[in-house]
Amino acid sequence: MLIAHDGPTPLLHWSFKKQFLKKDQLEAQRGPTMPLPESSTHPTEHGLILSSLTKTPSLLAKAEYLPKESFTITSWFSIHKPTTYGGIVCALEDNGNAEKGWILGYDGSKFYIGVSTEKTDDGDGKITYLRSKANYTKGQIYHLTATYDGKELRLYVNGKLENQTENVGGKILYEKNTHLSVAGYRDRNEDFPHRGQLISVQVYEDVAKEAWIKKEFEHNAEITQLKPTDSSKFEPLASVIEPYLQYGTTDAMTVMWETNHACQGIVHYGETAECKQQVTIPDAQEIHEIRITGLKPGTQYFYKTVSKSAADSTQDITSKVSTFQTDAGPETPYAFAIISDTQGNPRVSGTFAKMAWEHRPNFLLHPGDLVESGGKKEQWISHFFRSMSPLVSRVPFYSVLGNHEHNSANYYNYVSLPDPEYYYKYSYGNAEFFMLDTNKKCDPKSEQYLWLDKALAASTAKWKFVCHHQPAYSSDENDFGNLWKTNKSTRGSMNSRHLAKLYDQHKVDIVWNGHIHSYERTWPIRAGKPVEKDGPIYMITGGGGGPLETPGPFRTPFSVMVQRGHHYAMVWINGGRFEYKAYDINGRLFDTFTLSK
C-alpha cells in the first residue's frame, strides 16, 4: 500500500515548481529531465502555468520508466484550454487501428485514463478509455489519479472514486520505441501541448489503495478550493480560426471567426476597403458570429474583423481586409463550387480551395465529411478552416453532416445555417437547395422525409437541387456489398433511396452526395431505372481529400461516368442554362455536361 511521503519509489516524478526549471530543462525528482522552454511558462505559488508550448516535452522512453503490468498515475494540475486531445502524461501511440500505451488526460469536458492491455488486443492494440462522470471546470486545480491492477482500471478525482471498468486485463502493451511525454498529448504524428497549470506528476508501478489516494488529496486539498485561474492573464489574445462566411442572401451575410479567449467581436464592412460601417456584438465570445444586414443585392463588399481584448487594448486583433458579394437575385447568372469529403487532408483540400477561388464562385456546396472526426476540435482548426480559408473567407459555404462529423457540437458551433441546421433549405439565384442529414432516418415516416415533401412541393424555383452525404446510387466496390467477393450489393444507401420517390415526384434536377471517395455521375434516374430525361441526376463528388476509393468490377446501368481521384467541381447557371465541369488535382477537366430548361 502506498502511503503519502512514505511509500514505494515512483518510476517517474516531476515537480513543476520554479526551482526545478533550469536552462529550458525540467529536472526530474525521478526519471528523465524533460525539455521545457522557460519562455513558455509562468511560475505560480504551486507550480508552472504553461501558456505557449509549441510542442509537448517528450523523449524516447527507457523500459525502466514504463509500468508493465500495473500502475498508479497521479497529478495535480488545472486546464485552461479544454481540447479533444488533452494530455498530462503519456507513453502513447494511437494511429489508425494501432493503439498502444497509456495516457492520463482530458477531452473537452471530462478527465480520462486510457490504457492498451492484452485483454483488449485486437492484433495491433486497442486502448480502453475510462472517463470521469462529471465535467471539469476550466482553470480549477484538480487531483487526478488512475490505477490499474492487471484486472481493473479506476479513475479518482479529488480523492474520490469517479469511475471503474474491468474491460481491461493482462500486461500493458507498448509500441516499439515508445516516447514518454509530459504536459501534453503526443504520439508519432500528433502533438497537442497542455494549456494550464502543472504542479506535479508521478507514475508508480505499484497499485495505490483508496486510503493512500484520499490522503494524497487531503494533503493539498485546499488548493482545489482556490478561485479558477483566468488564463487570459498568461496567454495573449490570438486568432484560432480566421474569419469565414456563412449564409449569404440578397441583403445579408454572416461573418464568423474564433479567438483563444472570450472577447468582444466587431465586423467593419463597406463598399470600399475602408470598411466604414460596423456591427458589434457586446457579449464576449470565443466563437464569434455576426450577421450583417441591410446590404444591397449583387454588390461587392469589403470586411474585416476586430477582436477586442478586455485586458489590454494593445492586444486587439484586426484581421486582413477580405471581400464578399451578395446574391443578385433570380435574374442574374451565378456560379458555385462543389468540394466534398475534405476530411483529414489539408494539402488536397487547400489546393482545391485555391483552385475553386480562381473561378470566382458565389458560394461553396459541401456534401459532408468536412473533417475526419467531428469531435476533434483541432481537425476543424488545422485541417478544415486553415486549408479552406482562401475560399471560405470570400464565399459562404453550405454543408451537410457526413458520418465523420459524428453529429458533434463542433459542427453546430462552426456553422450558422437555417434551423435546425442538420436539415434546411436556402435559395440562391433562381435555384433552391434542400440540405439533408442522411445519417438520420429518412424513411417515409421520418421528420426529414415529411419536411422535404412539403418543401419541394412549395418550391417555385427554376432549379431544384438536393444535397446529402450518403448516395442513393453508387458503383462503389465495397461500401454497399463487397463486389470483389460477391455480386450482391445494394448499389447505394437504402436509407437515402427512400428519398428518391420525392425527387421523382417533385422533379428535382440534381442530387449531390459525398461519402464515396471517388467521382460518379449517373444518367437521369426515375423509379429506380435510368432514363433518357425527366429524372434527377445523382452525382458523387467525394474526392475533396479523403482516402480514395474505387468502383466495383461491374458497370452499373445507371452510371455515365466513374473515376478514382481527388477532384472538385464547378457549376454555372444562367436562367435555364446549366453548365457543369469537374477538375482533378492537377486542374485537368475530366467531366462536363450541360442541361437546359
Sequence and secondary structure as in RCSB ss.txt:
>XXXX:A:sequence
MLIAHDGPTPLLHWSFKKQFLKKDQLEAQRGPTMPLPESSTHPTEHGLILSSLTKTPSLLAKAEYLPKESFTITS
WFSIHKPTTYGGIVCALEDNGNAEKGWILGYDGSKFYIGVSTEKTDDGDGKITYLRSKANYTKGQIYHLTATYDG
KELRLYVNGKLENQTENVGGKILYEKNTHLSVAGYRDRNEDFPHRGQLISVQVYEDVAKEAWIKKEFEHNAEITQ
LKPTDSSKFEPLASVIEPYLQYGTTDAMTVMWETNHACQGIVHYGETAECKQQVTIPDAQEIHEIRITGLKPGTQ
YFYKTVSKSAADSTQDITSKVSTFQTDAGPETPYAFAIISDTQGNPRVSGTFAKMAWEHRPNFLLHPGDLVESGG
KKEQWISHFFRSMSPLVSRVPFYSVLGNHEHNSANYYNYVSLPDPEYYYKYSYGNAEFFMLDTNKKCDPKSEQYL
WLDKALAASTAKWKFVCHHQPAYSSDENDFGNLWKTNKSTRGSMNSRHLAKLYDQHKVDIVWNGHIHSYERTWPI
RAGKPVEKDGPIYMITGGGGGPLETPGPFRTPFSVMVQRGHHYAMVWINGGRFEYKAYDINGRLFDTFTLSK
>XXXX:A:secstr
   TTSS   SEEEE SGGGEETTEE  SBS  EE  GGGEEE SSSEEE   SS  EEE  GGGS SS EEEEE
EEE SS  SSEEEEEEEEEETTEEEEEEEEE SS EEEEEEBGGG  SS  EEEEE SS   TT EEEEEEEE S
S EEEEETTEEEEEE S  SSB   TT EEEESEEE SS EEE  EEEEEEEEESS   HHHHHHHHHHTGGGGG
S    GGGTS   EEEEEEEE   SS EEEEEEEEEEEEEEEEEESSTT  EEEEEEEEEEEEEEEE S  TT E
EEEEEEEE SS GGG EE   EEEE    TTS EEEEE    TT HHHHHHHHHHHHHT  SEEEE S  SS TT
 HHIIIIIIIHHHHHHHTTS EEE   GGGTT HHHHHH   STTSSSEEEEETTEEEEE  TTS  STTSHHHH
HHHHHHHH   SEEEEE SS SS  BSSTTS TTT S   SS HHHHTTHHHHHHTT  EEEE SSSSEEEE  E
ETTEE SSSS EEEEE  SSS    B SS  TTEEEEE S EEEEEEEETTEEEEEEEETTS EEEEEEEE 
